[in-house]
Amino acid sequence: MEMPKPTEHHRKYQALVGEWSGEEKLHPMPWSPQAAAATSHCTYRLDLDGFFLICDHEQTRDGKVSYRGHGVFGHDPRQQKHTMHWFDVMGGDPGAPATGTWQGDTLSFQHSHHMGHSRYTYRFERDGFYDFRIEMSQDGKNWMPFLDGAYKRVSK
C-alpha cells in the first residue's frame, strides 16, 4: 500500500513555517477589564511528513512570560476543513478542534467550547507578515475582539 501524501491543503501551511515576532493588543474582557499590550514569539514547523503544522507560542507582558500555547494544525479530508487543536498554560481540555477554511489570503477557524465561542483569523496580505485576531462570543452571534496581533517573520 502506498502511503498518502500531503495535499494542497497541507502545503498552504508553508506560509507560516519559521519564527515570528509580534506585537499584540489584548482588548478589555469581563475577567480582565483593562486593555493590555504584549509581545509574542511564535515558531511554526511542518511535521509528520508535512501533514501537520506545529506551533509553539510565547507571549510576554511587562517583561515576563504571561502565556504559552502549543497548536497542531491539519486538514480533515472528510469534512474538507482545516483543523486547529490548541493547548496552553490554562490547562483546560480543549475539546474538539477548531475548524475552518483558507480563502485567498485568509485562514479562519471557529470553535465552540465550554466558555462560548471563539473565532481565529490569520490574514497574509504580504510576504513575511501576518495579522491575527481572536474574537469571543457567548452566543455565537455577537462577537467582541479579544486579541489583535501583527507578526513579522524573523527567520525561515
VMD Tcl script that draws the C-alpha trace (Angstrom):
set ca {
  {0.00 0.00 0.00}
  {1.30 3.42 -0.95}
  {1.45 5.96 1.87}
  {-0.72 9.08 1.48}
  {0.93 12.34 0.57}
  {0.17 15.87 1.78}
  {-2.32 17.73 -0.39}
  {-2.53 21.38 -1.47}
  {-4.44 21.99 1.80}
  {-1.44 20.83 3.84}
  {1.06 22.70 1.67}
  {-0.69 26.01 2.38}
  {0.70 25.85 5.93}
  {4.14 26.54 4.44}
  {3.13 30.23 4.67}
  {3.56 30.03 8.46}
  {6.77 27.99 8.69}
  {9.51 29.85 10.56}
  {9.97 32.08 13.57}
  {7.78 35.14 14.05}
  {7.78 38.10 16.43}
  {4.72 40.21 17.01}
  {3.02 43.00 18.87}
  {-0.35 42.19 20.40}
  {-3.23 44.19 21.85}
  {-5.44 42.41 24.35}
  {-8.88 44.01 24.49}
  {-10.85 44.51 27.73}
  {-12.85 41.43 28.76}
  {-15.04 40.68 31.78}
  {-12.20 38.81 33.54}
  {-9.60 41.45 32.56}
  {-11.22 44.89 32.18}
  {-8.03 46.74 31.20}
  {-6.62 46.66 27.67}
  {-3.02 45.43 27.61}
  {-0.08 45.27 25.24}
  {2.11 42.22 24.77}
  {4.83 40.86 22.52}
  {4.90 37.33 21.23}
  {7.33 34.90 19.69}
  {5.93 32.02 17.62}
  {7.71 29.11 15.98}
  {5.91 27.09 13.30}
  {7.23 23.89 11.72}
  {5.83 21.18 9.47}
  {5.96 17.67 10.96}
  {4.77 14.12 10.35}
  {5.77 14.14 6.68}
  {4.11 17.50 6.06}
  {0.62 16.56 7.26}
  {0.67 18.82 10.35}
  {1.89 22.28 11.28}
  {3.15 22.57 14.86}
  {3.11 25.96 16.62}
  {4.83 27.00 19.83}
  {3.68 30.41 21.06}
  {5.06 32.50 23.92}
  {3.59 35.85 24.99}
  {5.39 38.40 27.18}
  {3.79 41.23 29.15}
  {5.66 43.66 31.37}
  {8.91 41.76 30.77}
  {7.54 38.39 31.97}
  {6.19 35.38 30.11}
  {2.43 35.66 30.58}
  {1.12 32.91 28.30}
  {2.37 29.87 26.40}
  {0.47 27.74 23.91}
  {1.02 24.80 21.58}
  {-1.01 24.31 18.41}
  {-1.39 21.47 15.94}
  {-2.90 22.43 12.57}
  {-4.06 19.95 9.96}
  {-6.70 19.23 7.36}
  {-9.63 16.84 7.71}
  {-10.42 15.46 4.25}
  {-13.80 14.04 5.37}
  {-15.08 17.47 6.44}
  {-12.96 19.38 3.90}
  {-11.98 21.69 6.78}
  {-8.73 22.86 8.28}
  {-8.32 21.91 11.93}
  {-6.56 23.53 14.87}
  {-6.01 21.79 18.19}
  {-4.77 24.24 20.85}
  {-3.20 23.50 24.23}
  {-1.99 26.14 26.67}
  {-0.93 27.01 30.20}
  {-4.58 27.46 31.20}
  {-4.60 23.65 31.39}
  {-8.17 23.09 30.24}
  {-9.32 20.32 27.95}
  {-9.59 21.96 24.53}
  {-12.28 19.51 23.45}
  {-12.89 19.22 19.71}
  {-10.59 21.16 17.40}
  {-11.46 24.49 15.87}
  {-12.39 24.02 12.22}
  {-12.12 26.42 9.35}
  {-11.24 27.34 5.82}
  {-8.49 29.01 3.86}
  {-9.88 31.50 1.35}
  {-7.50 33.73 -0.59}
  {-5.07 35.29 1.88}
  {-7.16 34.42 4.98}
  {-7.15 31.33 7.18}
  {-10.04 31.35 9.65}
  {-11.27 28.95 12.32}
  {-14.28 28.82 14.61}
  {-14.59 26.86 17.83}
  {-17.43 26.16 20.27}
  {-16.34 25.31 23.81}
  {-17.50 25.36 27.43}
  {-16.93 29.14 27.70}
  {-18.79 30.03 24.50}
  {-17.42 30.53 21.00}
  {-14.12 31.71 19.53}
  {-13.01 32.83 16.07}
  {-9.38 32.90 14.97}
  {-8.34 34.74 11.80}
  {-4.90 34.75 10.15}
  {-4.50 37.25 7.28}
  {-1.47 37.13 4.98}
  {-1.53 40.36 2.98}
  {2.20 40.45 2.18}
  {5.09 38.03 2.34}
  {6.82 37.80 5.72}
  {3.95 39.36 7.69}
  {0.59 38.24 9.03}
  {-2.17 39.71 11.16}
  {-4.03 37.62 13.69}
  {-7.31 38.23 15.51}
  {-9.19 36.31 18.19}
  {-12.86 37.14 18.77}
  {-15.10 35.79 21.53}
  {-18.87 35.32 21.77}
  {-21.22 33.92 24.39}
  {-24.00 33.13 21.90}
  {-22.12 32.66 18.60}
  {-23.85 35.76 17.15}
  {-22.49 38.80 18.98}
  {-18.70 38.92 18.70}
  {-16.15 41.06 20.53}
  {-12.42 41.35 19.87}
  {-10.16 39.58 22.36}
  {-6.72 39.94 20.74}
  {-5.24 41.68 17.70}
  {-1.69 40.94 16.65}
  {0.72 41.84 13.86}
  {3.67 39.49 13.27}
  {6.85 39.61 11.22}
  {8.89 36.60 10.17}
  {12.34 36.81 11.78}
  {13.69 33.58 10.25}
  {12.52 30.78 7.99}
}
mol new
graphics top color blue
foreach p $ca { graphics top sphere $p radius 0.5 }
foreach p [lrange $ca 0 end-1] q [lrange $ca 1 end] { graphics top cylinder $p $q radius 0.2 }
display resetview
